[in-house]
Amino acid sequence: MPDTSEFDVVIIGGGIAGASLAYFLTERGVTKVALLERESQHGYHSTGRSAASLVEFDPIPAVQRLKAMGGEFLRNPPAGFADNPLLIPTLVMILYRRPNLREFQRAAAGLRRDRVAFESLSCAESKARVPALLLDEPERALMLTSCGRIDVHELLTSYLRHARRRGVLVRTGSEARAIVVENGRCHAVVTDAGTLRARCVVNAAGAWAGP
């Protein structure tokens, strides 16, 4: 590869955020993409330390809608996307005490709106599911029935595999040393292996990225 290469998008960070972005860009026909990961393997930091749980409830409506969309993808990925299931089903119970019954009602209405599968439980029904609960602890509960644990390795490697097949340049051991800014816009990323020019630069580095 020459020292300077032209891309539509350069993504900094090859964890789950960067890899999924590369995959979905190619789904929409954007194939001149470079995905840079400074470690020797993908998912080493933030992705590898994730709790890896799909919980489709969220008090912020927009975030909950995004979670519901993500859940549908994890439960029903495109044919041939992954070799193994992406989601291991696990029930998730959310408890509400008496002072929080309005929140319970709002949460249930939001789950119905976003078509998230759930059951509404009474105090006794909650205790029957989880005997360790004290009888007077939860007044009501929501049981999310289509959530679960995410197979992060399967999901990440599937994103990367398909992105590579569609022409994405995937580099490990490639740290972003500098960002070239011209007229208030990012135009290039400088790495040890050369400068990658781009129409767009995306910072998908995780919480352990440091500088």
HELIX and SHEET records of a PDB file:
HELIX    1   1 ILE A   16  GLU A   27  1                                  12    
HELIX    2   2 PRO A   61  ARG A   75  1                                  15    
HELIX    3   3 ARG A   98  ASN A  100  5                                   3    
HELIX    4   4 LEU A  101  ARG A  113  1                                  13    
HELIX    5   5 CYS A  123  ARG A  129  1                                   7    
HELIX    6   6 VAL A  152  ARG A  165  1                                  14    
SHEET    1   A 6 LEU A 169  ARG A 171  0                                        
SHEET    2   A 6 VAL A  33  LEU A  36  1                                        
SHEET    3   A 6 THR A   4  ILE A  12  1                                        
SHEET    4   A 6 GLY A 194  ASN A 203  1                                        
SHEET    5   A 6 ARG A 185  THR A 191 -1                                        
SHEET    6   A 6 ALA A 176  GLU A 182 -1                                        
SHEET    1   B 3 SER A  53  LEU A  54  0                                        
SHEET    2   B 3 GLY A 148  ILE A 150 -1                                        
SHEET    3   B 3 LEU A  87  PRO A  89 -1                                        
SHEET    1   C 3 VAL A  92  TYR A  96  0                                        
SHEET    2   C 3 ARG A 140  LEU A 144 -1                                        
SHEET    3   C 3 PHE A 118  SER A 122 -1                                        
END                                                                             
